[in-house]
């Protein structure tokens, strides 16, 4: 695990768990709710929007990707 961040509502944990994939887990259950793929370079940063509806990920391939965060 390189980087992890919790959603603003405290329900979802986003983790760069391989160099290019982001795993989203439900904190209460520990279950994976989504895997996000799209970066070609090593993942470096994650950030949720203030409303928790969008997740941004950045990697050393010089890209930033925006993802729709999972709903409860």
LUMVOVO-402655 format. One record per residue: x, y, z of N, C-alpha, C in turn; residue number from 1; residue in three letters. Coordinates in nm, 2 decimals. Example, Ala and Ser with C-alpha at 12.3 -4.5 7.8 and 13.67 -1.06 7.14 Angstrom:
[[1.32; -0.57; 0.78]; [1.23; -0.45; 0.78]; [1.32; -0.33; 0.78]; 1; ala] [[1.28; -0.22; 0.71]; [1.37; -0.11; 0.71]; [1.29; 0.00; 0.79]; 2; ser] 
END
This chain:
[[0.09; -0.12; 0.00]; [0.00; 0.00; 0.00]; [0.09; 0.12; 0.00]; 1; unk] [[0.06; 0.21; -0.09]; [0.15; 0.33; -0.10]; [0.07; 0.45; -0.04]; 2; unk] [[-0.06; 0.46; -0.06]; [-0.13; 0.58; -0.02]; [-0.27; 0.54; 0.01]; 3; unk] [[-0.33; 0.60; 0.12]; [-0.47; 0.57; 0.15]; [-0.53; 0.70; 0.20]; 4; unk] [[-0.67; 0.71; 0.18]; [-0.74; 0.83; 0.23]; [-0.88; 0.79; 0.26]; 5; unk] [[-0.94; 0.85; 0.36]; [-1.08; 0.82; 0.40]; [-1.17; 0.92; 0.34]; 6; unk] [[-1.29; 0.88; 0.30]; [-1.39; 0.97; 0.24]; [-1.44; 1.07; 0.35]; 7; unk] [[-1.49; 1.18; 0.31]; [-1.54; 1.28; 0.41]; [-1.64; 1.23; 0.51]; 8; unk] [[-1.73; 1.13; 0.46]; [-1.83; 1.08; 0.55]; [-1.78; 0.96; 0.64]; 9; unk] [[-1.66; 0.92; 0.62]; [-1.60; 0.82; 0.70]; [-1.64; 0.68; 0.66]; 10; unk] [[-1.71; 0.66; 0.55]; [-1.76; 0.53; 0.51]; [-1.67; 0.45; 0.41]; 11; unk] [[-1.58; 0.52; 0.34]; [-1.50; 0.46; 0.23]; [-1.36; 0.49; 0.25]; 12; unk] [[-1.27; 0.39; 0.23]; [-1.13; 0.40; 0.23]; [-1.08; 0.38; 0.09]; 13; unk] [[-1.01; 0.47; 0.03]; [-0.94; 0.46; -0.10]; [-0.80; 0.43; -0.08]; 14; unk] [[-0.75; 0.33; -0.15]; [-0.61; 0.28; -0.13]; [-0.54; 0.26; -0.27]; 15; unk] [[-0.43; 0.31; -0.29]; [-0.34; 0.27; -0.40]; [-0.28; 0.14; -0.35]; 16; unk] [[-0.34; 0.02; -0.40]; [-0.29; -0.10; -0.34]; [-0.20; -0.17; -0.44]; 17; unk] [[-0.19; -0.13; -0.56]; [-0.08; -0.17; -0.65]; [-0.03; -0.05; -0.71]; 18; unk] [[0.07; -0.06; -0.80]; [0.12; 0.07; -0.85]; [0.03; 0.15; -0.94]; 19; unk] [[-0.08; 0.08; -1.00]; [-0.16; 0.15; -1.09]; [-0.31; 0.14; -1.06]; 20; unk] [[-0.35; 0.06; -0.95]; [-0.49; 0.04; -0.92]; [-0.53; 0.10; -0.79]; 21; unk] [[-0.65; 0.15; -0.78]; [-0.71; 0.21; -0.66]; [-0.82; 0.11; -0.61]; 22; unk] [[-0.81; 0.08; -0.49]; [-0.91; -0.01; -0.43]; [-1.00; 0.07; -0.34]; 23; unk] [[-1.13; 0.06; -0.35]; [-1.22; 0.13; -0.26]; [-1.29; 0.03; -0.17]; 24; unk] [[-1.28; 0.05; -0.04]; [-1.33; -0.04; 0.06]; [-1.43; 0.02; 0.16]; 25; unk] [[-1.54; -0.05; 0.19]; [-1.63; 0.00; 0.29]; [-1.56; -0.02; 0.43]; 26; unk] [[-1.55; 0.09; 0.50]; [-1.47; 0.08; 0.63]; [-1.55; 0.00; 0.73]; 27; unk] [[-1.68; 0.00; 0.74]; [-1.75; -0.08; 0.84]; [-1.74; -0.23; 0.82]; 28; unk] [[-1.74; -0.27; 0.69]; [-1.74; -0.41; 0.66]; [-1.61; -0.46; 0.62]; 29; unk] [[-1.52; -0.37; 0.58]; [-1.39; -0.42; 0.53]; [-1.39; -0.47; 0.39]; 30; unk] [[-1.51; -0.47; 0.32]; [-1.53; -0.53; 0.19]; [-1.49; -0.43; 0.08]; 31; unk] [[-1.43; -0.49; -0.02]; [-1.40; -0.41; -0.14]; [-1.53; -0.37; -0.21]; 32; unk] [[-1.54; -0.25; -0.25]; [-1.66; -0.21; -0.32]; [-1.63; -0.17; -0.47]; 33; unk] [[-1.51; -0.14; -0.50]; [-1.47; -0.11; -0.64]; [-1.32; -0.12; -0.65]; 34; unk] [[-1.27; -0.15; -0.78]; [-1.13; -0.13; -0.81]; [-1.13; -0.04; -0.93]; 35; unk] [[-1.05; 0.06; -0.93]; [-1.04; 0.16; -1.03]; [-0.90; 0.15; -1.10]; 36; unk] [[-0.91; 0.13; -1.23]; [-0.79; 0.11; -1.31]; [-0.79; 0.22; -1.42]; 37; unk] [[-0.67; 0.27; -1.46]; [-0.66; 0.36; -1.56]; [-0.52; 0.43; -1.57]; 38; unk] [[-0.45; 0.43; -1.46]; [-0.32; 0.49; -1.46]; [-0.21; 0.40; -1.52]; 39; unk] [[-0.12; 0.45; -1.59]; [-0.01; 0.37; -1.65]; [0.12; 0.39; -1.56]; 40; unk] [[0.12; 0.49; -1.48]; [0.24; 0.51; -1.39]; [0.21; 0.48; -1.25]; 41; unk] [[0.31; 0.49; -1.17]; [0.29; 0.46; -1.02]; [0.20; 0.56; -0.96]; 42; unk] [[0.10; 0.51; -0.89]; [0.01; 0.60; -0.81]; [0.07; 0.67; -0.70]; 43; unk] [[0.04; 0.80; -0.69]; [0.11; 0.88; -0.59]; [0.02; 0.96; -0.49]; 44; unk] [[-0.10; 1.00; -0.54]; [-0.19; 1.08; -0.45]; [-0.34; 1.05; -0.47]; 45; unk] [[-0.41; 1.06; -0.37]; [-0.56; 1.04; -0.37]; [-0.62; 1.16; -0.30]; 46; unk] [[-0.74; 1.20; -0.34]; [-0.82; 1.30; -0.27]; [-0.97; 1.29; -0.30]; 47; unk] [[-1.05; 1.30; -0.20]; [-1.19; 1.30; -0.22]; [-1.24; 1.45; -0.23]; 48; unk] [[-1.34; 1.48; -0.31]; [-1.40; 1.61; -0.31]; [-1.47; 1.63; -0.17]; 49; unk] [[-1.50; 1.75; -0.14]; [-1.56; 1.78; -0.01]; [-1.69; 1.71; 0.02]; 50; unk] [[-1.77; 1.69; -0.09]; [-1.90; 1.62; -0.08]; [-1.88; 1.47; -0.09]; 51; unk] [[-1.76; 1.42; -0.11]; [-1.74; 1.28; -0.12]; [-1.79; 1.21; -0.24]; 52; unk] [[-1.83; 1.29; -0.34]; [-1.89; 1.22; -0.46]; [-1.79; 1.20; -0.57]; 53; unk] [[-1.67; 1.26; -0.56]; [-1.57; 1.24; -0.66]; [-1.43; 1.21; -0.59]; 54; unk] [[-1.36; 1.12; -0.65]; [-1.23; 1.08; -0.61]; [-1.13; 1.12; -0.72]; 55; unk] [[-1.02; 1.19; -0.68]; [-0.92; 1.22; -0.77]; [-0.80; 1.14; -0.74]; 56; unk] [[-0.73; 1.08; -0.85]; [-0.61; 1.01; -0.83]; [-0.50; 1.06; -0.92]; 57; unk] [[-0.38; 1.07; -0.88]; [-0.27; 1.12; -0.96]; [-0.16; 1.02; -0.96]; 58; unk] [[-0.09; 1.01; -1.07]; [0.03; 0.92; -1.08]; [0.14; 0.98; -1.14]; 59; unk] [[0.26; 0.91; -1.14]; [0.38; 0.97; -1.20]; [0.38; 0.96; -1.35]; 60; unk] [[0.27; 0.91; -1.41]; [0.25; 0.92; -1.56]; [0.20; 1.06; -1.60]; 61; unk] [[0.20; 1.15; -1.50]; [0.15; 1.29; -1.52]; [0.01; 1.30; -1.56]; 62; unk] [[-0.07; 1.21; -1.50]; [-0.22; 1.22; -1.53]; [-0.29; 1.23; -1.39]; 63; unk] [[-0.40; 1.30; -1.40]; [-0.50; 1.30; -1.28]; [-0.63; 1.24; -1.34]; 64; unk] [[-0.69; 1.15; -1.26]; [-0.81; 1.09; -1.31]; [-0.92; 1.12; -1.20]; 65; unk] [[-1.04; 1.15; -1.25]; [-1.15; 1.18; -1.16]; [-1.25; 1.06; -1.17]; 66; unk] [[-1.29; 1.01; -1.06]; [-1.38; 0.89; -1.05]; [-1.50; 0.93; -0.97]; 67; unk] [[-1.62; 0.87; -1.01]; [-1.74; 0.89; -0.93]; [-1.73; 0.79; -0.82]; 68; unk] [[-1.74; 0.84; -0.70]; [-1.72; 0.76; -0.58]; [-1.85; 0.67; -0.56]; 69; unk] [[-1.83; 0.56; -0.50]; [-1.95; 0.47; -0.49]; [-2.05; 0.53; -0.39]; 70; unk] [[-2.18; 0.50; -0.42]; [-2.28; 0.54; -0.32]; [-2.30; 0.44; -0.22]; 71; unk] [[-2.37; 0.48; -0.11]; [-2.39; 0.38; 0.00]; [-2.49; 0.28; -0.04]; 72; unk] 
END
